[in-house]
Amino acid sequence: MKQIIFCLFALILSKNINAQDNDTKVVLITLDGLRWQELFSGADPLLVANKEYVHDTTGLKNKFWKPTSKARREVLMPFVWNTVSKMGQIHGNRELGSKVDLTNKMWFSYPGYNEILTGKADDARIDSNDKIPNPNTTILELANTDERYKNKVAAFGSWDVFPFIVNEERSGVPVNGGFEIAKGDNLSEREKFLNHLQPKIPSPWSTVRLDAFTHYYAIEHMKKNHSALTYIAYGETDDFAHDGNYEAYLKSAYNTDALLKNLYDFTQEDPFYKDNTLFIITTDHGRGTEPLETWKSHGEKIKGAGQVWMILFGKGISAKGEISTPEQLHSTQIAPTIIKALNFTKQPKSMTGKPLSLGEK
């Protein structure tokens, strides 16, 4: 009898442990084309007062210029450097020997997002930003085929190519991308308001909406549906850079930092996400630095455009702050890391990267 009771207790304990292991939520975030130089050093001294790229040089310097790179980055992205750095890890400061690189050789958006989401570069088939359904399987699609996460996966992107990158039709993963509105029979009052407001606020671009809409559509979805894996792709930084508008580029980075804080604060107020969510933030590509005008651009001909970065915090992440020891990480490691966090039984052979080791002290 004692043996039977012991076996039942062990079975219940095992189920509880497995339930806890499977209870991690993941929020993957990308900031399109944000350079590691601004992330780690703040406003660029060669650009912040350059009248070719800044309309109000005095105003921009008053807002973002400080005498040291540490102070500049803190004023540009205060949530990242005053809060996240104390509870997570920030990789990619090449001046300290921490390197994060793409493995694809295209160094522009679709190939970068494919690499992040699938764990493998595909230069043979993903060689443009055309609206072609992704032939590769993303981590979002993999999760949506798992019975534990079925219909608990969602993506939100400012760029209108994301429904194709995620392959919404094949994957069954709902993607609110570009200028799409929230859909369904149980829209919240805020979703109805966003649907009403978005068409009335013109975007500077024909294929990218303003990030605030992407952000709040994502928040509302998470409130209602409690998605276990959520992907949010902000886009403004890249497009303002392409426009050669350094003033707007910096202000967008600053605003996005505030959106990240808002997202984190929401998860800490919701019992479903509180202290149980892994956050991974990265970018799809870098930008140039020399000659100076190449800060506007990226692609295989732009030196340094394959240099990226990663920020990780939340469940399972040890607090190491800014990584200041030599390392080499790649964007292909993000999808396998999510697979590990969600406790998949095995990693698909198509993924070439290894999961990041992030829990060690």
Secondary structure by P-SEA (a helix, b strand, c coil): caaaaaaaaaaaaaaaaaaaaacbbbbbbbccccccccccccccccccccccccccaaaaaaccccccaaaaaaaacccccccccccccccccccccbbbbbcccccccaaaaaaaacccccccccccccccccccccaaaaaaaccccccccbbbbcccccccccccccccccccccccccccccccaaaaaaaaccccccccccccccaaaaaaaaaaaaacccccbbbbbbcaaaaaaaaccaaaaaaaaaaaaaaaaaaaaaaaacccccccbbbbbbbcbbbbccccccccccccccccccccbbbbbcccccccccccccccccccaaaaaaaaaaccccccccccccccccccc
